[in-house]
Amino acid sequence: MKKYTGLALILFLSIMAWSQQKRPSKAFLRLKDRADFFYQNYNFPKAIRIYNEALKEYDSDSIKLRIADSYRRMNQTLDAEKWYKQVLGSNVLTETNMLNYGQILSANGKYDSAAAVFEKYEHHQDWIDKQAKALRDIERFYVNKVAFDIVESYFNSEEKDFSPAYLNDDLVFVSGRKSAGLMKPEYKWDGSNFLDLFVVKGGEGSPEKIQRKINSRMHEGPPVYYAQGERMIFTRNNYLASDAGASEEGVNMLKLYFSKATGEKRWGKPKEFLYNSNNYSTGHPAITADGNTLYFASDMPGGIGGVDLWKSEYQNGQWQAPENLGPRFNTSKDEMFPFLHDDSLLYYSSNGLEGLGGLDLFRLDLSNKVGKPRNLGFPVNTNADDFGITLKRGKSHGYFSSNREGGTGNDDIYDVTIYDYFIRVNLIDSLTREPLSGNIKINEIFPPDIAELVQEKTGNTIVFRALKGSSFKAAGAAQGYVPDSVSIATKKQPTDILWLVYDLPLLREIAGIADFLVVKNNGLISQVFYRKDSSSYQLYEGIELEKLKENFIKDQYMIGETLVLENIFYDFDKYNIREDAAAGLNELVAFMEVNMDAKVDLASHTDVRGSLGYNDRLAKRRAKSAMHYLIKNGIDKSRIKTSDFGETRTFNSCDEKDCSEANHQENRRISIKLIFR
């Protein structure tokens, strides 16, 4: 009996010791309450330090999650990931926590792991679906890497530097660097300095702090200048004169302020935007050149997500009630830092659209009613936060902000040159070359085979903006014409031009004709074979284009060409494909890859030297060499027909004695006939 009593006592004491070990101590609870106070008041550095002390007293997954979330909110993503990993699989993780973890993984460039997290919740919210889709098609964000030249700006500090804005030829930006004079207090959220506005005169020299009337003891944030630099709008924490206001939750909100220039380097007393509030933020201004339309970011009631983009019109001497830009611009997450370039392109940052992680920079043409926000892609966007862009009016050069690895400080400013084009597509009649009124649709083509509508218009021409590296398909249709398309590639276009112009010719719908051949030399139609019935071809030689049109229009025939190719020439007594011939055949390959209903007849010719039999055999070999070249480059054999005429259809009428070497060269050729039926 004593034996069992002793055993029971040992088990009881063991259970009591185990229970005491698992029960939080008073010291832990005291530290947790203190850390929670700092966490709830957005003093995350202090909260993290005290939470770590509490963990020495008691191992708690909920405390580890609080530390992870504190690092996340300070945008210290590597530390956040480390702490999230410590609680994976525990019951403290909610769906929101897991989605935050997915965003942290994406921000750290771990796209496969992030995708695995997002795909579990893919259909729960729209932004999650977009993130999962982006990570599956990550290569699309590298299509336009040739469109940017980027270098870090020389004036960055070890603190935060971001959101540059042009003031005529000067550059104003936000910075947390220390400067002469009274020192600002430390920002408790992440332990950094409060922010001020600095200026680099003429874009050169050392940054200088702008006047004290604008810079206060709180944060000053992104500005914008207009009216030839005589007016400014800037962002500030809710602070004016000696009054520091706060929301009902005790948080100092962002507000917009207006100021007028009162002299060189001087600004008048700031005045508040009519729609500021102590209970929500308004900030990050952008404005049209005439000063009548203001864009800004706000979490005011009536929005779509967390922070949305809004606009307000200046009418009858007063700013009108703000209007949300709607779901074309805004998501269920955050959109902020708008910038308006030349009153047409709206740039902004979002973490709710498809991107590479953190905030990504997007742009949208305000004149395009169907286009979607375009992610600028790498290297402007990275897995870090990329935001706060500005470009010189009428220019492609400017600056943007990022907290990417390799910079001098926390947030840094980068010098950027953007290479893009205005592209115009003209819908025309393929015979008369006159403008057609119809429908033109532009789709951007991403690898792998992702097509997105860029613009659609009814008329005879369409103009759109495109980053270098982009590829497009322009499709056209008009009543009484056969629909067609043209491919547009910008990657190899020179960077010193602004406009790219393409014609999109359409064939008139007429019965009974389909085959044609047009050979063009020096602006003349030198030779045209045209099928008038099932067995014969009509030959036109040395005729001007206008005369050819007359003949065909008179007889109600159409040339209907969608491609004009030079002949494929050969050396004397040879049938190998020359380098200049390969260039022409490559053009034919590209055309047939786009126009899958086109077939080709390769007609081989020789000069008049040699016997008829020999020239016939040589013509056959030349036709086959061209056919094999097309097959080798991906054109199906069923789409290729060969014909050999030897010396029976020469380009010119000279005989062997009268022909110059140039005449002989003209006769040694493959002529190309495109067939549509």
Summary of the structure (lengths in Angstrom):
residues: 677
radius of gyration: 34.8
end to end distance: 104.8
largest distance: 133.4
contacts: 2137
relative contact order: 0.06
helix: 26%
strand: 35%
